[in-house]
Amino acid sequence: MRRVIFTSVLVFALCGIVSGYELEVSWIYGENPPDFNRSPEYPTTSDLIHFTIPTDVFSSQQIAEQALGGTPTLSIYPADRTIELLFQSPPQDSPVPIDEPVCGLEGYFGPLEQGRWLFFSQFPGTIVLDSIDVIIPSPTIFGYVRTDGGLGIGDVTMTFSNGGGTTNTDSSGYYAMRVPEGWSGTATPSMSGYAFSPPQRVYNNVTSDISGQNYIASKLLPPTKGRVKFIGTALKADEIYDGQIILGNYSIPVAVNEVIDDPNNLLDGITDVNTYYNQPLDIRPNSYGKVYIYGYYRKGVFDQDFGRVNAFQKPYYIIRLGDVSGNGEVSNYDALIAIQYAAGLLILKPEQIWAADVDDNGKVNADDVDLIEQYAAGSIERFPGDDEPLDYFTEQFSSAEDAFDLSNISIMFKPAKDGTSYGAYLKEITQLPTDPNDGIDLELDDDDYEFVALSDEVTVSIFGSNFSSFYVGSNGYITFTDGDNSYSGTLSDHFDTKRISCLFVDLNPSEAGLVSSRQLADRVAVTWENVPEYGKSDSNTFQVEMYFDGRIRLSWLAMAAQKGVVGLSNGIGVPIDFQETDISERYPKL
């Protein structure tokens, strides 16, 4: 049981006490003294600050006030930034029965001005000295994470990049995150077993509360059938699950080695790969059991060679080269089917014919049968028809014998029509393509990064994904979904997120040189100018240009560094069949 003893808004003008604060203090009844507590921990200039203070246990309020010297009273001294709880005599007559014990005090005060304040109280048995840092209220971003049916999802981690912090949703799916004034960055939901739509939100110069920032959560089944790699798309190493295939945030019913159907046209118009509509799809699994998808599904197209189908048939097949039966393995049984087809004794489906033509010469004959038998016996590990190693647009320079060889070279990556693959050419240069002199100094420290937001509603892209902002790392790279301070220059770090590595190596712009960005009408350029390697006094100058039409150009002038990683990453991890690209030799030079 509690009784309010003193409540007022101070109107004194004596001894530095100023009017305008709300104050309240009251006794706590009972025989269990509370712990000292004050909340919130970091109050703002709009918060009331609540507290509890223990006292000895007294048989009544009246006895307590007589023992402590009077009525408990709060006073605020703005000039000294002090709040004092004291006992003023004489104690007031109390209507509370003498046999009702008290054991502490509670109350509130504020709001206070910005700065550091001291909450002070001293009476027999207790001394309180509590430092309080009052901050200016910062804007809050809030919303819900729910299923498509409206059920709230709790414990979803909401990560706000660029120093925004993290928070979790409550049982109703609600979250609220207070971010610094003027904050820019991305908000990304994450929870094991779920995909989210949208996968993230981008913010620029947040100065007021933003509501309605909601996400739809889709539950994923545990993977049981192995990974699927989407070559030529912007999708990250998605997986085949038992009963569905996951494409970004979209799921389509599937069973491995069976036909995939898309009755609701979920593949049409997925924005993060521009569009699936009116683009061809080739499925070309290799002999390692990985399924490679080239291009995209197009309605109304039928191609006997690669199993493309028209609108009246199911869209495409999951099948493995050499697995003519479609049972998920390559065995002598597949060789038997192939030889019967070659002899004219069987009729096969288009996808089976493709699987049987393991030497990729356009026909099925005894040579294919022999190769399937060799593969089943373990004599060979690869069919001639397996695709040549793909270009992952990345080279690692690792030793003096394999030293950096791109000084005074520029490489232009031009995206394919769907944006998810690139053609490239080289050109010798004597100066950087974009003059960095009018750029903005990003003021990067060692192992640092800086968020850059584009103006005028333009976007840059990498592997078909568009971004209106990005992060510049001091160690020679640009990332897109979050900042990174990695300095190792390894392939695993290069491929762990969407990244442009102009020279991913341990650099130190805080020691010398300059890292800057400059936005022009058709592109944005980021330049590392005369930046040394960490612990060295050398100099390295290079530049990344991201055109708003999707092109990416990397350029290098004088380079002292001999090691590091150069190239583009779509963020799926180091590919299982990765072979580095010899950039100076592979691409034509203009």
Secondary structure, DSSP 8 states (H G I E B T S, - for coil): -EEEEEEEE----STT--S--EEEEEEEESSS----EEE-SS-BTT--EEEEEEEEEESSHHHHHHHHTSEEEEEEETTTTEEEEEEESS-----S-TTS-EEEEEEEEE---SEEEEEEEEETTEEEEEEEEEB----EEEEEEEETTS-B--S-EEEETTTTEEEE--TTSEEEEE--TTEEEEEEEE-TTEEEESS-EEEEEE-S-B----EEEEE---EEEEE-B-TTSS--S-EEETEEEEETTEEEEE-TTSEE--TT-TTTT-GGGS-STT--EEE---TTS--BEEE---TT--BTTTTB--TTS--EE---TT-TT-SSS--HHHHHHHHHHHTTS----HHHHHHH-TT-SSS--HHHHHHHHHHHHTS-S--TTS-------EEEE-SSTT----TTEEEEEEE-TTSSSEEEEEEE-SS-SS-GGGSEE----TT-EEEEE-STT--EEETTEEESEEEEETTTEEESSS--------HHHHTTSEEEEEEES-B-TTTS-EEEEEE-SSEEEEEEEEE-BTT----EEEEEEEETTS-EEEEEEEE----EEEEEEESS-S-TT-----HHHHS-B-
